[in-house]
């Protein structure tokens, strides 16, 4: 059985911490480097129910995409939800490790997993990493569809292939517009509109699209927008990441057992379509 420091070295090789954004907080959060690890749970969010799941599973390590603490803290007292998570994990011998923007930029990265979930062919990164001579790392991915779909069909495909969250999938643009090429970015992608427009793709699939950036993007160009739940766009990475660690474990003969949390940790829990959505505001 490997010890935590062995597994952390493997994770650091898959997602080098130096490739995270300056503002990010990645790597180990808690855990004893000398403790044995035989089960690892992957999840998007380090929230209470995921910590409880790791404990119930007997995991020695929880790997999440989102950081628990993004800024410095002076207390891990259990009177906050984050402190409670830390207590639950440490008391039960579960380490926590975060791979966030370093996993976004990796090859394969978060957006490769999103593209794969939809069966899209990746042609390159949306924002290439200048330090990568292979030209494969970077933020977001540009993709081609094997056969053209209408925007309506493409949004329906995303709704069908991504894990179900209450928000579902919404699209902006002519539903009959033909989609042959798309940009995808797991998580909040509305800071990348300029790069998406420059790429000249037909549609952009991401999450957390806000009114003003989306409205302005629609006014700028005929680019169609497809907005899914943040958690749903990043969850496919958990399966990809677990498979990557499985391969490392096999190479070393570690016998690790990896698991992926299926709990929906998107914060939104219900969705109501307006019954007369096409009629607009009342007169
Ligand atoms: Zn995210």
Boltz pocket constraint, residues with backbone or C-beta under 6 A from the ligand:
constraints:
  - pocket:
      binder: B
      contacts: [[A, 66], [A, 186], [A, 187], [A, 188], [A, 230], [A, 234]]
      max_distance: 6.0
